[in-house]
Structures are given as C-alpha cells and as structure tokens.
Amino acid sequence: MMTTIGIPWPEFNDGLTYNDVVSPSSSGFLSLPPSSLDFWLQRIHNGQITIDGVTVTDPDSVLRVGSKLVYHRLPWSEPKTPFLFEVLYEDGDMIAINKPSGLQVLPGGLFQQRTVLTQLKWHANKNGNSTPGQLHPVPVHRLGRGTSGVLLCAKTKSAKARLAAYFADGTSLVRGKRLVKMTALIRFVHNFFKLVKLICSSIPVKMSTLGLSMASKPSTTQ
C-alpha cells in the first residue's frame, strides 16, 4: 500500500537571517538609494539588525572592517503550496517520492519553508530517524516547482555521493552531443536502477524505458 506523508504548512514561516561581514572594500559604500533608507530605519527600530551579536538601536552606528552584520527578516506567509506526497520506495539508504506540481524542492525566493526538503526534515524528526550521522533525507537532483514526478532523496552521505555520481554519469553521456555506445548506456541504466531499486508497480512505465529516457534527457521528468 502506498504511503503518503506531509504535515500542513503553518500560516507563517520562521523568517530568514542574512549574514555578512564588512570587508575593507565596503568602506563608505552605499548600496541602497535614499528612498529605501526609511525602510531600513524602520527595521533598525524593530530590532531586526545586529552588529557582532548586539542589536542596533542607533542608525548612525559605525561599521568596522570585520564586523558581522546580521539582518533578521520577519516571518511571512508563503504562497499556497501542496504539502502531501506519496512515498514510492524507501529503505535505509534512500527514499523515492512522487513530487506534486507546485511544490518546490529546495528553499529559494519566496519559498523558504514550503519545500520538499522541509517536509523530509519534519518526517524524519517525527519518526525519530534523525541522528547526528544521518540527519534527514536530501534530494540528489532537482525537479522544477511546476513539475511533478519521481524525486530521489538520499538518507546517508554515501548514498548521496553514489546517486549523485550516477546522475553525473548519465548527464555526461549526452553532453557535447557525442555519440554514445549502447553498452555504456546499458551499463549506466543497470547500475542506476540496481541502486535505486525503484520497483513500485504504481509507475506506469517499463523500467528500461524510464532508464533510457532519464539517461538521454536528464532534466526531463518521466
């Protein structure tokens, strides 16, 4: 029976922290137009800026070379996003999921919390699978936010390195529009699926066909 995982998103995320260190080349540098200064003055008054761990209260505070500047962006409500997805296969080394369209894989832009990576972290913590050496599953390749399809995630460092190597090998077979020997292609498909073991009957396509398609079009979702 197919397993579905996912925890509903909270209304607001946890905000975001931006870090920077003042370099000698930044002396006297103004990166914002005067019209934006009012917004930053408001952030300073809100206590969202720290210098070397101390909250800034004076807008005229002097930054020195080596100072650590931190801006704490307040939490915001991210766009509506799916949170449920099916687990197609899982063992001690990897997990394969059916990523729905509309769900981003990794944090970026407005989507800092509502991602596959966040759900995998929550799932690992909920089931007590988080350990110092095995924190949580991480995706080994990307699918666009609007793309649905199989997403492979490694649960150990060795599995991540092995899966990433297989994807790199598959991509190198077609880069530069070089002719590829069929034996090399077959070897890639065999090794890849030997590790993946994605044998779930819910995938309505033959394994050999899926493997050849992924090898010839690494960025295309099947």
MARBA-733199 format. One line per field, with one value per atom (N, C-alpha, C): atom name; x, z, y. Coordinates in steps of 0.05 Angstrom, whole numbers. Layout:
// residues N
atomo	[CA|...]
u	[X|...]
w	[Z|...]
v	[Y|...]
// end
This chain:
// residues 222
atomo	[N|CA|C|N|CA|C|N|CA|C|N|CA|C|N|CA|C|N|CA|C|N|CA|C|N|CA|C|N|CA|C|N|CA|C|N|CA|C|N|CA|C|N|CA|C|N|CA|C|N|CA|C|N|CA|C|N|CA|C|N|CA|C|N|CA|C|N|CA|C|N|CA|C|N|CA|C|N|CA|C|N|CA|C|N|CA|C|N|CA|C|N|CA|C|N|CA|C|N|CA|C|N|CA|C|N|CA|C|N|CA|C|N|CA|C|N|CA|C|N|CA|C|N|CA|C|N|CA|C|N|CA|C|N|CA|C|N|CA|C|N|CA|C|N|CA|C|N|CA|C|N|CA|C|N|CA|C|N|CA|C|N|CA|C|N|CA|C|N|CA|C|N|CA|C|N|CA|C|N|CA|C|N|CA|C|N|CA|C|N|CA|C|N|CA|C|N|CA|C|N|CA|C|N|CA|C|N|CA|C|N|CA|C|N|CA|C|N|CA|C|N|CA|C|N|CA|C|N|CA|C|N|CA|C|N|CA|C|N|CA|C|N|CA|C|N|CA|C|N|CA|C|N|CA|C|N|CA|C|N|CA|C|N|CA|C|N|CA|C|N|CA|C|N|CA|C|N|CA|C|N|CA|C|N|CA|C|N|CA|C|N|CA|C|N|CA|C|N|CA|C|N|CA|C|N|CA|C|N|CA|C|N|CA|C|N|CA|C|N|CA|C|N|CA|C|N|CA|C|N|CA|C|N|CA|C|N|CA|C|N|CA|C|N|CA|C|N|CA|C|N|CA|C|N|CA|C|N|CA|C|N|CA|C|N|CA|C|N|CA|C|N|CA|C|N|CA|C|N|CA|C|N|CA|C|N|CA|C|N|CA|C|N|CA|C|N|CA|C|N|CA|C|N|CA|C|N|CA|C|N|CA|C|N|CA|C|N|CA|C|N|CA|C|N|CA|C|N|CA|C|N|CA|C|N|CA|C|N|CA|C|N|CA|C|N|CA|C|N|CA|C|N|CA|C|N|CA|C|N|CA|C|N|CA|C|N|CA|C|N|CA|C|N|CA|C|N|CA|C|N|CA|C|N|CA|C|N|CA|C|N|CA|C|N|CA|C|N|CA|C|N|CA|C|N|CA|C|N|CA|C|N|CA|C|N|CA|C|N|CA|C|N|CA|C|N|CA|C|N|CA|C|N|CA|C|N|CA|C|N|CA|C|N|CA|C|N|CA|C|N|CA|C|N|CA|C|N|CA|C|N|CA|C|N|CA|C|N|CA|C|N|CA|C|N|CA|C|N|CA|C|N|CA|C|N|CA|C|N|CA|C|N|CA|C|N|CA|C|N|CA|C|N|CA|C|N|CA|C|N|CA|C|N|CA|C|N|CA|C|N|CA|C|N|CA|C|N|CA|C|N|CA|C|N|CA|C|N|CA|C|N|CA|C|N|CA|C|N|CA|C|N|CA|C|N|CA|C|N|CA|C|N|CA|C|N|CA|C|N|CA|C|N|CA|C|N|CA|C|N|CA|C|N|CA|C|N|CA|C|N|CA|C|N|CA|C|N|CA|C|N|CA|C|N|CA|C|N|CA|C|N|CA|C|N|CA|C|N|CA|C|N|CA|C|N|CA|C|N|CA|C|N|CA|C|N|CA|C|N|CA|C|N|CA|C|N|CA|C|N|CA|C|N|CA|C|N|CA|C|N|CA|C|N|CA|C|N|CA|C|N|CA|C|N|CA|C]
u	[17|0|17|10|26|24|46|47|47|31|30|39|58|68|65|66|63|50|60|49|39|15|4|23|26|43|31|48|38|32|16|9|33|52|77|101|122|147|163|188|205|221|215|232|258|276|302|324|348|371|391|399|420|445|468|493|513|529|550|573|596|619|631|635|644|673|678|705|717|744|756|745|737|727|699|686|660|660|683|686|672|653|639|620|614|597|568|551|522|508|495|484|455|442|414|409|389|381|369|370|360|331|315|286|282|302|299|308|321|332|311|287|266|258|258|251|272|297|318|318|311|309|287|265|243|253|269|279|298|313|331|315|294|277|262|257|244|263|289|309|316|314|320|349|365|393|411|432|452|480|498|526|542|556|573|556|531|514|498|502|489|468|443|421|427|424|429|406|411|390|395|420|428|433|417|422|449|462|488|511|505|526|547|572|594|601|603|612|642|655|684|691|715|724|724|711|709|684|668|643|623|609|590|562|550|525|503|482|460|434|418|391|371|353|333|307|301|276|252|231|208|194|180|165|144|139|118|103|80|63|71|80|89|65|67|45|35|9|-3|13|18|34|24|25|18|37|27|45|46|27|26|40|54|65|68|68|70|98|103|129|127|143|143|161|183|202|219|226|243|258|284|300|319|340|358|376|377|396|382|357|345|314|302|273|265|246|236|208|202|176|164|138|124|118|135|133|109|91|69|77|62|67|60|76|71|88|102|118|148|161|189|206|229|246|264|278|297|289|297|290|301|285|293|270|278|258|238|212|191|186|197|193|217|217|239|232|206|197|181|164|146|160|177|193|192|201|204|224|246|267|256|239|227|210|193|176|192|214|231|243|252|262|241|218|196|189|189|182|203|228|250|249|244|242|218|196|171|174|189|193|218|232|255|278|279|301|324|323|344|366|390|414|436|458|480|492|494|506|486|461|440|417|420|401|374|373|347|353|334|338|342|359|363|360|347|345|372|375|400|398|375|371|347|342|320|298|274|252|240|233|221|196|191|168|142|139|115|115|137|139|132|118|112|128|135|150|165|181|196|221|223|246|261|287|303|318|317|330|347|371|390|387|390|388|415|436|463|482|505|525|535|539|549|528|503|482|479|483|481|504|528|551|547|537|533|511|489|467|475|489|498|517|534|553|538|517|502|488|477|465|486|509|531|539|541|549|528|502|481|481|487|488|512|535|559|556|537|534|522|508|495|506|524|535|553|554|570|560|535|522|540|554|571|555|565|552|559|540|544|541|560|558|535|520|498|506|530|539|542|553|557|530|511|484|471|472|460|473|499|513|504|500|490|462|444|417|417|433|434|444|466|477|459|447|429|406|392|368|375|399|407|409|418|419|392|378|352|331|330|311|282|277|250|232|221|205|175|167|139|121|100|82|66|66|50|61|86|98|90|73|62|80|105|124|145|154|174|200|214|239|259|262|282|276|250|242|248|241|246|276|292|321|333|325|335|326|302|293|308|313|328|357|368|396|398|379|380|371|354|344|344|368|370|352|344|328|299|291|263|250|227|213|197|200|185|163]
w	[0|0|0|-16|-19|7|16|39|31|44|38|63|60|82|77|98|95|119|128|151|140|148|138|144|126|130|150|168|185|169|181|166|159|177|173|176|160|163|187|189|212|206|184|176|164|161|148|159|160|171|149|144|125|140|133|146|127|137|121|139|128|143|128|142|129|120|95|83|79|76|72|47|27|3|7|30|35|48|53|67|51|63|50|28|26|4|12|-5|0|-22|-13|-32|-38|-24|-28|-36|-52|-59|-35|-33|-9|-3|-24|-20|-3|-2|13|42|49|75|97|91|111|119|100|106|124|120|137|165|166|192|208|195|209|219|203|211|235|235|258|283|281|304|313|294|302|315|316|328|310|284|265|256|264|255|279|276|297|285|301|294|315|306|325|348|342|362|379|375|391|374|384|369|365|340|334|342|356|364|352|345|334|304|287|258|249|266|259|270|279|288|266|275|256|251|226|219|215|226|222|206|195|180|197|188|203|219|221|236|222|239|229|230|207|204|198|214|211|210|189|186|190|208|214|200|178|164|179|182|197|182|196|183|164|142|123|114|103|93|64|60|34|17|-10|-28|-23|-29|-25|-40|-26|-37|-27|-43|-34|-12|7|28|29|16|15|-9|-6|-29|-22|-42|-39|-37|-20|-19|-36|-58|-77|-68|-54|-45|-23|-3|19|31|36|51|69|79|97|84|58|44|28|19|2|4|-6|-8|-35|-48|-74|-70|-77|-73|-99|-100|-123|-117|-127|-121|-137|-123|-137|-150|-171|-183|-163|-163|-145|-120|-115|-90|-98|-86|-92|-77|-90|-78|-56|-62|-43|-38|-15|-9|-30|-36|-55|-59|-61|-65|-43|-50|-30|-15|-26|-14|2|27|45|64|68|85|70|52|38|15|23|4|11|-8|-3|19|19|39|67|71|97|106|88|95|101|87|94|121|129|156|177|172|192|194|172|172|188|183|197|227|235|263|277|262|273|279|262|264|280|291|307|290|264|247|245|260|259|279|268|285|276|293|285|258|252|227|204|210|189|196|189|198|185|159|145|115|100|72|57|36|20|-10|-26|-54|-68|-87|-102|-130|-137|-162|-159|-179|-177|-197|-189|-207|-204|-226|-224|-207|-195|-178|-191|-217|-231|-243|-238|-249|-229|-237|-220|-230|-211|-220|-197|-203|-183|-174|-148|-137|-118|-123|-107|-86|-61|-38|-23|-17|-2|28|43|72|86|70|81|63|73|57|34|40|19|-3|4|-16|-33|-20|-34|-55|-47|-65|-88|-82|-103|-123|-113|-130|-147|-135|-150|-172|-166|-187|-210|-205|-226|-243|-231|-246|-263|-251|-266|-290|-286|-308|-330|-322|-342|-358|-344|-358|-377|-368|-385|-411|-411|-434|-458|-452|-473|-477|-459|-462|-487|-500|-523|-548|-546|-568|-580|-562|-571|-576|-594|-597|-574|-564|-541|-549|-540|-545|-529|-541|-527|-502|-503|-479|-455|-460|-438|-427|-445|-437|-420|-430|-415|-388|-386|-361|-341|-351|-334|-323|-341|-333|-312|-317|-299|-272|-270|-245|-230|-245|-233|-219|-233|-222|-202|-203|-183|-156|-156|-131|-123|-142|-137|-128|-140|-134|-134|-154|-156|-171|-156|-169|-163|-154|-147|-172|-169|-192|-199|-183|-188|-211|-218|-240|-267|-282|-306|-330|-327|-349|-343|-364|-360|-350|-333|-322|-343|-363|-384|-399|-404|-418|-402|-376|-358|-356|-354|-351|-376|-400|-424|-427|-419|-421|-403|-378|-359|-369|-381|-390|-413|-431|-455|-449|-429|-422|-392|-380|-351|-338|-352|-339|-343|-357|-363|-343|-333|-314|-329|-320|-332|-313]
v	[-24|0|25|45|69|86|96|113|143|159|187|202|221|236|266|281|310|322|345|360|387|395|421|444|462|485|504|516|537|562|580|604|621|623|638|621|627|612|623|615|624|649|662|685|676|694|688|706|695|710|714|738|745|753|741|747|759|778|790|799|800|810|834|856|881|877|882|879|907|908|935|949|935|948|960|954|965|992|1003|1029|1051|1065|1087|1079|1053|1043|1044|1056|1057|1040|1019|1000|1006|1025|1030|1059|1063|1091|1105|1131|1145|1139|1132|1126|1101|1083|1058|1061|1083|1085|1085|1096|1096|1068|1049|1022|1009|1015|1004|1017|1042|1055|1042|1034|1020|993|979|953|955|977|982|987|1003|1009|983|965|939|920|926|908|885|889|867|866|885|887|883|867|864|868|878|881|866|846|830|819|811|800|819|845|866|879|881|893|923|932|960|977|999|1018|1045|1050|1076|1074|1087|1085|1095|1111|1122|1104|1080|1062|1058|1057|1054|1025|1018|991|991|971|969|944|944|921|897|876|851|848|870|869|849|834|815|828|832|845|825|825|805|819|812|822|800|803|783|791|777|783|771|786|777|754|736|715|726|711|719|694|699|678|671|646|638|630|631|624|596|591|565|544|522|500|473|452|425|417|400|390|360|346|317|306|284|269|240|223|194|184|164|151|126|126|104|81|88|68|80|63|73|49|54|35|50|38|51|72|71|89|112|107|127|126|146|147|160|148|159|168|193|204|213|216|227|256|274|302|314|328|340|367|375|401|423|444|466|466|443|441|444|464|469|449|441|421|433|454|467|496|507|535|554|575|595|615|641|662|663|664|666|640|618|591|583|591|584|561|557|535|514|523|504|491|471|456|426|410|381|377|392|388|392|412|417|393|383|361|336|331|309|311|336|340|335|346|341|312|298|269|253|260|246|251|276|283|270|269|258|228|214|185|178|198|192|181|188|178|197|219|239|233|228|222|240|244|261|254|228|219|217|219|215|234|259|280|277|276|275|269|259|254|281|280|304|297|313|308|307|289|287|298|308|322|340|356|376|371|378|380|408|421|447|448|471|473|465|472|465|437|422|395|374|354|331|307|288|265|253|232|218|234|238|252|233|230|212|228|217|231|211|219|202|206|184|185|183|177|176|190|198|211|194|168|150|147|144|142|167|190|216|217|210|211|191|167|147|155|165|173|197|216|240|232|212|202|190|175|162|183|204|225|240|245|258|241|215|197|198|198|199|224|247|272|274|263|264|248|229|212|228|250|265|293|302|329|330|353|356|342|331|318|296|282|260|234|218|192|174|159|142|113|97|68|56|39|27|12|0|-15|3|27|46|55|60|68|46|21|-1|-4|0|-3|18|43|64|58|49|43|20|0|-23|-15|0|8|27|45|65|51|33|21|-1|-11|-31|-17|8|23|34|45|57|37|14|-7|3|20|32|13|-6|-27|-25|-1|2|-1|-16|-21|3|24|47|64|59|75|62|75|64|65|55|55|34|21|0|11|-5|5|12|-5|1|26|31|55|80|78|101|106|85|89|102|93|104|133|140|167|185|176|192|196|176|178|197|197|214|242|245|272|275|281|282|302|323|344|340|319|315|295|303|285|264|239|218|208]
// end
